[in-house]
C-alpha cells in the first residue's frame, strides 16, 4: 500500500508543477489553394511564407491577430 501512495504522490506533484501549453502565434499567414480554404499562421517572415506557398498556389498575408511578445528590459548597473 505504501508504494502505491508514494507513486500517487509523485504523480500529483509532477502534475501540479507542470506548465500549461500555449499556442504560438506568428506574424504571417499562408492561405493555400488546395481545393478548400487552408490557412497556416505559422510563419516568422514573409519570405518564409512565400517559399512555402510557391509551387502549390496561394498567397501570404499579415496575421491580424499577432501580438508581439513583450521585450524584456535590462537595467544597466553603473
C-alpha positions as CSV (number, residue, x, y, z in Angstrom):
1,X,0.0,0.0,0.0
2,X,2.8,2.4,0.8
3,X,4.5,2.1,-2.6
4,X,1.1,2.9,-4.3
5,X,0.7,6.0,-2.1
6,X,4.2,7.1,-2.9
7,X,3.7,6.7,-6.7
8,X,0.4,8.5,-6.5
9,X,2.0,11.4,-4.5
10,X,4.8,11.7,-7.1
11,X,2.3,11.8,-10.0
12,X,0.3,14.5,-8.2
13,X,3.4,16.5,-7.5
14,X,4.6,16.3,-11.1
15,X,1.1,17.3,-12.5
16,X,0.9,20.2,-10.1
17,X,4.3,21.7,-11.1
18,X,3.8,21.3,-14.9
19,X,3.3,24.4,-17.1
20,X,0.4,25.0,-19.4
21,X,0.8,24.8,-23.1
22,X,0.1,27.9,-25.2
23,X,-0.4,28.1,-28.9
24,X,2.3,30.0,-30.7
25,X,1.1,32.9,-32.9
26,X,3.3,34.1,-35.7
27,X,3.1,37.4,-37.8
28,X,2.5,35.8,-41.3
29,X,-0.2,33.5,-42.6
30,X,-0.2,31.4,-45.7
31,X,-3.5,30.7,-47.5
32,X,-3.3,27.7,-49.7
33,X,-5.4,27.0,-52.8
34,X,-5.8,23.2,-52.4
35,X,-9.5,22.9,-53.3
36,X,-10.7,24.1,-49.9
37,X,-9.6,27.1,-47.8
38,X,-6.5,26.1,-45.8
39,X,-4.6,28.6,-43.7
40,X,-1.4,28.3,-41.7
41,X,-0.3,31.2,-39.5
42,X,3.0,29.7,-38.5
43,X,5.5,31.8,-40.5
44,X,8.1,34.1,-39.0
45,X,8.8,36.1,-42.1
46,X,7.0,37.0,-45.4
47,X,9.9,35.2,-47.3
48,X,9.4,32.0,-45.3
49,X,5.7,32.1,-46.1
50,X,6.2,32.7,-49.8
51,X,8.8,30.0,-50.1
52,X,6.2,27.6,-48.6
53,X,3.2,28.6,-50.8
54,X,5.2,29.0,-54.0
55,X,4.5,26.0,-56.2
56,X,1.3,24.8,-54.5
57,X,-0.6,28.0,-55.1
58,X,-1.7,30.5,-52.6
59,X,-0.7,33.8,-51.0
60,X,0.7,35.3,-47.8
61,X,-0.8,38.0,-45.6
62,X,-0.1,39.6,-42.3
63,X,-1.7,37.9,-39.3
64,X,-4.0,40.5,-37.8
65,X,-4.3,38.6,-34.5
66,X,-0.5,38.5,-33.9
67,X,0.7,40.1,-30.7
68,X,4.5,40.6,-30.5
69,X,6.0,39.3,-27.2
70,X,6.9,42.0,-24.6
71,X,10.5,42.9,-24.7
72,X,12.4,42.4,-21.5
73,X,14.3,45.5,-20.4
74,X,17.6,45.0,-18.6
75,X,18.8,47.6,-16.1
76,X,22.3,48.8,-16.6
77,X,24.4,48.9,-13.4
78,X,26.6,51.9,-13.0
